[in-house]
């Protein structure tokens, strides 16, 4: 569905919309394809949302580092993962991992390490529900066993 929508935007000629269908584990190939529609010599933003929990912590650090190394100074990197510290979260990760793809419940320090030498910028690394603490709707969200942690940093 997402790729369909992006392809429709790209077909309309929307600037900056680039659709790449490839293996995220091959940064050079992905970035070469992205560079056909986005000037990677200028600051840009790399979003890796709900991706890194499909990789071990070492592989996630390596993947982010390889992509970030290709970004121009002043670019931003936004990462997110699902995680949890409860029996219910452990059970959920176990059930998901029993299928075709393994998922990893990264610790908060592991997640922080994915940014490597990148400079954190506000709001830094937070539970996604705290991304905008001034947002009134966040007050009414029910408690949950897991969380989504997100972070943003700038490439020097």
C-alpha positions as CSV (number, residue, x, y, z in Angstrom):
1,X,0.0,0.0,0.0
2,X,2.8,2.4,0.9
3,X,4.7,1.7,-2.2
4,X,1.5,2.2,-4.3
5,X,0.9,5.6,-2.8
6,X,4.6,6.6,-3.2
7,X,4.6,5.5,-6.9
8,X,1.4,7.6,-7.5
9,X,3.1,10.6,-6.0
10,X,6.3,10.0,-8.0
11,X,4.2,9.7,-11.2
12,X,2.7,13.1,-10.5
13,X,6.2,14.6,-10.4
14,X,6.2,15.6,-6.8
15,X,9.7,16.9,-6.0
16,X,11.7,14.8,-3.5
17,X,9.5,11.7,-3.9
18,X,11.7,8.8,-4.8
19,X,10.5,5.2,-4.7
20,X,13.2,2.5,-4.3
21,X,12.3,-1.2,-4.2
22,X,15.4,-3.0,-2.9
23,X,17.1,-4.7,0.0
24,X,17.7,-2.3,2.9
25,X,20.8,-4.4,3.8
26,X,22.5,-3.0,0.6
27,X,23.0,0.7,1.4
28,X,25.1,1.4,-1.7
29,X,22.4,0.1,-4.1
30,X,19.6,1.8,-2.2
31,X,21.5,5.2,-2.0
32,X,22.4,5.0,-5.7
33,X,18.7,4.6,-6.5
34,X,17.7,7.4,-4.1
35,X,20.2,9.7,-5.6
36,X,18.3,9.6,-8.9
37,X,15.6,11.7,-7.3
38,X,17.2,13.3,-4.2
39,X,20.4,15.3,-4.1
40,X,22.4,13.5,-1.4
41,X,25.1,16.1,-1.4
42,X,22.6,18.5,0.3
43,X,21.2,18.0,3.8
44,X,18.4,15.5,3.8
45,X,16.6,13.2,6.3
46,X,17.0,9.5,6.7
47,X,14.0,7.8,8.3
48,X,14.4,4.3,9.6
49,X,11.0,3.7,11.2
50,X,10.0,0.3,12.6
51,X,13.0,-1.3,10.8
52,X,15.8,-1.9,13.3
53,X,14.1,-4.4,15.5
54,X,14.4,-6.8,12.6
55,X,18.2,-6.7,13.1
56,X,20.5,-7.7,15.9
57,X,21.9,-4.7,17.8
58,X,25.3,-5.0,16.1
59,X,23.7,-5.3,12.6
60,X,21.4,-2.3,13.4
61,X,24.4,-0.1,14.5
62,X,26.3,-1.1,11.3
63,X,23.3,-0.4,9.0
64,X,22.6,3.0,10.5
65,X,26.3,3.9,10.3
66,X,26.6,2.9,6.7
67,X,23.6,5.0,5.7
68,X,24.6,7.9,7.9
69,X,28.1,8.0,6.4
70,X,26.5,8.8,3.0
71,X,24.6,11.8,4.3
72,X,25.7,15.4,3.8
73,X,26.6,17.4,7.0
74,X,23.4,18.9,8.4
75,X,21.3,15.9,7.5
76,X,19.0,14.3,10.0
77,X,18.5,10.7,11.0
78,X,15.2,9.6,12.7
79,X,15.0,6.1,14.1
80,X,12.3,4.1,15.9
81,X,11.9,0.6,17.2
82,X,9.2,-1.3,19.1
83,X,10.3,-2.7,22.5
84,X,9.1,-3.6,25.9
85,X,10.0,-4.7,29.4
86,X,7.2,-7.0,30.5
87,X,6.2,-10.6,30.2
88,X,3.5,-9.6,27.7
89,X,6.1,-7.8,25.5
90,X,8.4,-10.8,25.7
91,X,5.5,-13.0,24.7
92,X,4.6,-10.7,21.8
93,X,8.2,-10.6,20.5
94,X,8.4,-14.4,20.8
95,X,5.1,-15.0,18.9
96,X,6.2,-12.7,16.1
97,X,9.7,-14.3,16.0
98,X,8.1,-17.7,15.7
99,X,6.9,-16.7,12.2
100,X,9.0,-16.0,9.1
101,X,11.0,-13.2,10.6
102,X,12.9,-12.8,13.9
103,X,12.5,-9.6,15.8
104,X,14.7,-8.2,18.6
105,X,13.6,-6.4,21.7
106,X,16.5,-3.9,21.9
107,X,17.3,-2.2,25.2
108,X,17.1,1.6,25.5
109,X,21.0,1.7,25.7
110,X,21.2,-0.4,22.5
111,X,18.8,1.9,20.7
112,X,20.8,4.9,21.8
113,X,24.0,3.3,20.4
114,X,22.4,3.0,17.0
115,X,23.0,6.7,16.5
116,X,26.8,6.3,17.0
117,X,28.6,9.6,16.8
118,X,25.5,11.6,15.4
119,X,24.5,14.6,17.5
120,X,21.1,14.2,19.3
121,X,18.7,17.0,18.7
122,X,15.4,17.7,20.4
123,X,13.3,15.9,21.3
124,X,16.3,13.4,21.4
125,X,15.4,9.9,22.2
126,X,11.9,9.4,23.8
127,X,8.9,7.2,24.0
128,X,6.9,8.0,20.9
129,X,4.0,9.1,23.1
130,X,6.3,11.9,24.5
131,X,7.4,13.2,21.1
132,X,5.1,16.1,21.6
133,X,4.4,16.4,25.3
134,X,2.2,19.5,24.7
135,X,-0.2,17.4,22.6
136,X,-3.4,17.0,24.6
137,X,-4.4,13.7,23.0
138,X,-1.3,12.0,24.4
139,X,-2.8,12.5,27.9
140,X,-5.7,10.2,27.0
141,X,-3.8,7.2,25.6
142,X,-4.2,4.0,27.5
143,X,-1.2,2.3,29.2
144,X,0.5,-0.5,27.3
145,X,3.1,-3.2,27.9
146,X,5.4,-2.1,25.2
147,X,6.6,1.1,23.7
148,X,7.9,2.7,20.6
149,X,11.1,4.6,21.1
150,X,12.1,7.2,18.6
151,X,15.1,9.5,18.3
152,X,16.5,12.1,16.1
153,X,20.1,13.2,15.5
154,X,22.0,15.4,13.1
155,X,25.0,14.4,11.0
156,X,28.0,16.6,11.5
